[in-house]
């Protein structure tokens, strides 16, 4: 982690078929609890995590259900960006995604990294 940073960016490429998506949100929520400003950039099959009702398909025991982790993350101020080409390639539009999810290119993630954010990827 960059010295003195209070920001964390997590890149997620795994979707509802992988336990890594639940691990990513567990770590993201832990970052919020630790006082970090956490942003998540979802690409590839990770887009299905924020498709309405998509997250309801994943529950990795003994973790909380993914839907609850995502709701908690957003409620506590976590930011979720969805890759525009990845959204479009699946035929989704903003209305298909959870409220609060921002369809945003990688430039937002890059700006956070340039400002010193630590990074993780799943």
N, C-alpha and C positions, 0 to 999 in steps of 0.2 A: 504494500500500500504506500502511496506517495506520502512523504512526511507532511504531517499537519493537515491532511485533507479530511473533509467531513462528507465527501461525496463518494458514492459507489455506483458504478454502472455494471449491470449484469446483462450479458448477451445470451439469449436463450434460443436454441435451434431445435430443441426436442419438444414434441407435442404430447397429446393425451395418451400415446402408446408407450411413453417412457417414464420411469420413476424419476429420472433426472429433472423433469419439469417440476415435480413436487419438491425435490431437494432445492431447486433454484428458488422457489417461493419461500421455503423454510428459511433459507439463508438471507433472502431479501427482507423478510419480516424480522429476522434477528438483527440485521443491519439497522432497521428503523428503531428497534428497541435499544440498540447501542448508541443512538443519536445521530446516525448517518442519514444523509439525504440520498435516497435510493431511487434509481431509475432503471427500468428494464426495457431492453430493446428486443422485440420478438421477431424472428425471421423463420422462414421455411415452415415446417409443420407446427412450430410453436404458435402460429397464428390461431390454430384451433383451440388453444387454451383460453382465448378471449372471445371466441365465437359464442354467441348466446347459447347457453346450455351445453357447449362443448366441454367446459371444465367439470361439469357434473358427471362426466364419464370416468373420471380418474380419482381413485382414493388408494393411496399407498399406505398400508398399515405399517407401523403404528402412528403415522403422521395424521394430521387433520385432513379432512377432505380438501381437495384442491380448490373447490369453489369457495370454501370458507377462508382458505389462505389468501386467495386473490382478493376477496371482499375485504378482509382485514388489512391487506397491503394498501389497497386504495383508500380505505377509510382513514388510515393513519398518514396519508399524504404521499404514498409511493406513486411514482409516475410510470405508466406503461405506454410505450411507443410500439406501434405495429408497422412493420416494413410495407410501404405502399405497393411495390410489385408483388410481394408475397400475398397481400390481401387480394389484390386484383386477380392474380393467377388462380385463386380459389373461387373466384366469382362472388366474393364478398364485397359489401359496401359498409359505410359507417354504421348504418342501421342494423347490420348483422352482428356488430361487436358490442361487448359490454359497455354500458355508460362509463364515460371517463377515459376510455382507451383513445389514444391519439394516433391517427394514421400520420406517421412522420418518418421522413427519410433518415438515413444514418448520420446526416450532418448534425442533428441534435446530440447524438451520442458522441460524435467527434468533438463537438464544442465542450462537452463535459470533461472528456479525456484531456483536451488541451488545457483546460482550467485546473487540471491536477487530480481528477477523479481516479480512484482505484478501479480496477476492472476484474471481472470474473466471467467465465463463459461456461455454458452447459449445453 
